[in-house]
Every structure is written in C-alpha cells, then in structure tokens.
Amino acid sequence: MTKSLDFSKARRGPVIGPATGKTRITIRIDDDVLEWFKKQAHEQGGGSYQTMMNQVLRAYVENQEEPLEDTLRRVILEVVPGAKEPKKAKAAAKKKGAKKRA
C-alpha cells in the first residue's frame, strides 16, 4: 500500500490559473455553425475550434469599418420581410456615400 497522503495544506482550485485577457462565457451557437468550426479544426489537423472562432471574431472586429448601428440596420433590411429604412437613415447614407466618393 502507498503512504497516506497529507492534504492538510492543500488548496482548492486549478493548478494553473486562468489565462489573462480571456473570459469564460456561456454562449449559444447554432448547431450547423458549431459543426462547421469543429470540422474546419479537424480538417486542419486538430486544434481548437474555439480558438478558430475567436480568430474569426477578432478579424471581423479589427476590419470593421461600418458602425454597429449601420450593420444592424443593413441586416434587418436584408432579413426582415417588408422592413423599410427610415428616411433619416436614407439621407445619412446618401451623405456618407457622397463623402466617400469625394
């Protein structure tokens, strides 16, 4: 038999602390999206699909030129049948387009 182990000075918790700059969250992802990321990770020889998802999100955030409000408005107009762009937004979009062309 082995010697009895003394846990009187032991502390609970992980041996290695959590990585700095990372936050553990719970998120619901569509099954097909999650499977796609898992498949991509597997086809690339393993690795973490979570890391891949983080890289995709980071690339999107870093390359985002359109303000969030404009992105939401565009997506709603594309997805919601019968959705119409408010007149103020149309005028602002025209103004923005004119500035980009100049």
C-alpha positions as CSV (number, residue, x, y, z in Angstrom):
1,M,0.0,0.0,0.0
2,T,1.0,3.6,-0.6
3,K,1.7,6.0,2.2
4,S,-1.2,8.1,3.3
5,L,-1.3,11.5,1.6
6,D,-1.5,14.7,3.7
7,F,-3.9,17.2,2.3
8,S,-3.9,19.4,5.3
9,K,-2.0,22.2,3.5
10,A,-3.7,21.7,0.1
11,R,-5.7,24.5,-1.5
12,R,-8.7,24.1,-3.8
13,G,-8.7,25.4,-7.3
14,P,-6.8,24.9,-10.6
15,V,-3.1,24.1,-10.5
16,I,-2.6,26.6,-13.4
17,G,-4.6,29.9,-13.1
18,P,-6.8,31.2,-16.0
19,A,-5.1,33.0,-18.9
20,T,-5.1,36.7,-18.6
21,G,-7.1,38.6,-21.2
22,K,-9.6,35.8,-21.6
23,T,-13.1,35.4,-20.1
24,R,-15.1,32.2,-19.7
25,I,-18.6,32.7,-21.0
26,T,-21.6,30.5,-21.9
27,I,-22.9,31.2,-25.4
28,R,-25.5,29.5,-27.6
29,I,-24.3,28.9,-31.2
30,D,-26.4,27.3,-34.0
31,D,-25.6,23.6,-34.4
32,D,-24.6,24.0,-38.0
33,V,-22.2,26.8,-37.3
34,L,-20.6,25.0,-34.4
35,E,-20.2,21.8,-36.5
36,W,-18.6,23.8,-39.3
37,F,-16.0,25.2,-37.0
38,K,-15.3,21.8,-35.5
39,K,-15.0,20.3,-39.0
40,Q,-12.6,23.0,-40.0
41,A,-10.4,22.5,-37.0
42,H,-10.4,18.7,-37.6
43,E,-9.5,19.1,-41.3
44,Q,-6.6,21.3,-40.3
45,G,-5.1,18.6,-38.2
46,G,-6.8,19.2,-34.9
47,G,-6.6,22.2,-32.7
48,S,-9.2,24.2,-31.0
49,Y,-12.4,25.2,-32.8
50,Q,-12.9,27.8,-30.0
51,T,-9.6,29.5,-30.9
52,M,-10.6,29.5,-34.6
53,M,-14.0,31.1,-33.7
54,N,-12.1,33.7,-31.6
55,Q,-9.7,34.4,-34.6
56,V,-12.7,34.9,-36.9
57,L,-14.4,37.3,-34.5
58,R,-11.2,39.2,-33.9
59,A,-10.6,39.6,-37.7
60,Y,-14.2,40.9,-38.1
61,V,-13.8,43.4,-35.3
62,E,-10.4,44.6,-36.5
63,N,-11.6,45.1,-40.0
64,Q,-15.0,46.5,-39.2
65,E,-15.4,49.8,-41.0
66,E,-19.2,50.1,-40.7
67,P,-20.6,51.3,-37.4
68,L,-22.7,48.6,-35.5
69,E,-25.9,50.6,-35.9
70,D,-25.4,50.6,-39.7
71,T,-24.6,46.9,-39.7
72,L,-27.7,46.1,-37.7
73,R,-29.9,48.2,-40.0
74,R,-28.5,46.6,-43.1
75,V,-29.0,43.1,-41.7
76,I,-32.6,43.8,-40.6
77,L,-33.4,45.2,-44.0
78,E,-32.0,42.1,-45.7
79,V,-33.7,39.6,-43.3
80,V,-37.0,41.1,-42.2
81,P,-39.6,41.0,-45.0
82,G,-41.2,44.4,-45.5
83,A,-38.7,46.3,-43.4
84,K,-38.1,49.8,-44.7
85,E,-35.2,52.1,-44.0
86,P,-36.2,55.2,-42.1
87,K,-36.0,58.5,-44.1
88,K,-33.3,59.9,-41.8
89,A,-31.1,56.9,-42.3
90,K,-31.5,57.1,-46.1
91,A,-30.4,60.8,-46.0
92,A,-27.4,60.0,-43.8
93,A,-26.4,57.1,-46.0
94,K,-26.6,59.3,-49.1
95,K,-24.4,61.9,-47.4
96,K,-21.9,59.2,-46.3
97,G,-21.8,57.9,-49.9
98,A,-21.1,61.3,-51.3
99,K,-18.2,61.9,-48.8
100,K,-16.6,58.5,-49.7
101,R,-16.7,59.3,-53.4
102,A,-15.1,62.7,-52.9
